[in-house]
Amino acid sequence: MNTPVTIGPATLYRGDALAILPHLEGSGFDSVLTDTPYSSGGQFRSDRVLDTRSKYVSSSSAGRNLPDFSGDNRDQRAFCYWAALWSAAALHACRPGAVGMFFTDWRQLPASTDYMQAGGWVWRGIVPWCKPDARPQLGRFTAQCEYVIWGTAGAMPANPAGMALPGFYECPAPRDRVHVTQKPVELLHALLRVVPVGGVVVDPFMGSGTAGVACLQTGRRFVGIELDPVHFDNACERINDAHRQGVLFAPANDAPEQVRLTLE
Ligand SMILES: C[S@@+](CC[C@H](N)C(=O)[O-])C[C@H]1O[C@@H](n2cnc3c(N)ncnc32)[C@H](O)[C@@H]1O
């Protein structure tokens, strides 16, 4: 295993999540917040050799110049099997009652709730992320949402602050991206409300490190894993910037929660 990079309260590993997670067993993490490669639509061999930019970025978008990423080429059975393995390894790195939050899309939603449970998590629900700027599809329902499936490592302790969280969030996709499937940091701030301030969050597929940025900006600690060197380097840079800026948002647990999130 490569020596991790430490940036303040963040520890970042470059390598394969399946190889690294077993070394983190018993770490007592408070949450797994991750955005795996979706392997969306990988039914046929021709689908499975597609570059991620042609899958996830429209042909007219500047995002076409961003780097490709690994691991997005499994058919649905292989995806489920692989994801059950990493989600079980992630569970073993968590404390009892830890919260798992895993991103997915409409195609992989049934497979994702299956793999979460196969990995040993207690599946508790689905939080839609609604994108008001999604591309309309003539004569069809617009694929406007991605989803966060969430669950816990066994029983879920009562929230001591008695805070209630929304059942969905509305937020545009980020405009300035360094990763093809980069998530909005504002959305991750909102999801982190379920994790105690000061808690430790692991993201085994951190891409450009958005979950790490959100953790440092809101006073959580972070452990990230990324396979591709180019994305790992981007994550180190973004998390380093966040660390230099310090905690920006310390939401009081009893503050009213927003459903409509605006980009910074
Ligand atoms: C969907 S992207 C995450 C994007 C991230 N949420 C962001 O905002 O930038 C998934 C990432 O997982 C990485 N990945 C794929 N297979 C992996 C593996 N086996 N271990 C660790 N990282 C992996 C990919 O290189 C990719 O950057």
The ligand as a Tripos MOL2 file, in Angstrom:
@<TRIPOS>MOLECULE
LIG
   27    29     1     0     0
SMALL
NO_CHARGES

@<TRIPOS>ATOM
      1 C1        -17.7140    8.9100   -9.9950 C.3       1 LIG1
      2 S1        -16.0530    9.3010   -9.6910 S.3       1 LIG1
      3 C2        -16.0930   10.2760   -8.2080 C.3       1 LIG1
      4 C3        -16.2140   11.7460   -8.4880 C.3       1 LIG1
      5 C4        -16.2340   12.5790   -7.2240 C.3       1 LIG1
      6 N1        -17.4720   12.4340   -6.4990 N.3       1 LIG1
      7 C5        -15.9730   14.0510   -7.4960 C.2       1 LIG1
      8 O1        -16.8050   14.9080   -7.0990 O.co2     1 LIG1
      9 O2        -14.9560   14.3530   -8.1190 O.co2     1 LIG1
     10 C6        -15.4200    7.7710   -9.1600 C.3       1 LIG1
     11 C7        -13.9210    7.7210   -9.0120 C.3       1 LIG1
     12 O3        -13.5460    6.4070   -8.5490 O.3       1 LIG1
     13 C8        -12.2650    6.0970   -9.0850 C.3       1 LIG1
     14 N2        -12.0850    4.6370   -9.0290 N.ar      1 LIG1
     15 C9        -12.5230    3.7140   -9.9050 C.ar      1 LIG1
     16 N3        -12.2120    2.4770   -9.4880 N.ar      1 LIG1
     17 C10       -11.5620    2.6230   -8.3080 C.ar      1 LIG1
     18 C11       -11.0060    1.7110   -7.3710 C.ar      1 LIG1
     19 N4        -11.0690    0.4010   -7.5790 N.pl3     1 LIG1
     20 N5        -10.4460    2.2000   -6.2570 N.ar      1 LIG1
     21 C12       -10.3950    3.5520   -6.0220 C.ar      1 LIG1
     22 N6        -10.8830    4.4700   -6.8920 N.ar      1 LIG1
     23 C13       -11.4740    4.0100   -8.0130 C.ar      1 LIG1
     24 C14       -12.3090    6.6540  -10.5030 C.3       1 LIG1
     25 O4        -11.0090    6.8870  -11.0200 O.3       1 LIG1
     26 C15       -13.1450    7.9340  -10.3060 C.3       1 LIG1
     27 O5        -12.3180    9.0760  -10.1680 O.3       1 LIG1
@<TRIPOS>BOND
     1     1     2 1
     2     2     3 1
     3     2    10 1
     4     3     4 1
     5     4     5 1
     6     5     6 1
     7     5     7 1
     8     7     8 2
     9     7     9 1
    10    10    11 1
    11    11    12 1
    12    11    26 1
    13    12    13 1
    14    13    14 1
    15    13    24 1
    16    14    15 ar
    17    14    23 ar
    18    15    16 ar
    19    16    17 ar
    20    17    18 ar
    21    17    23 ar
    22    18    19 1
    23    18    20 ar
    24    20    21 ar
    25    21    22 ar
    26    22    23 ar
    27    24    25 1
    28    24    26 1
    29    26    27 1
@<TRIPOS>SUBSTRUCTURE
     1 LIG1         1 GROUP 0 **** ****
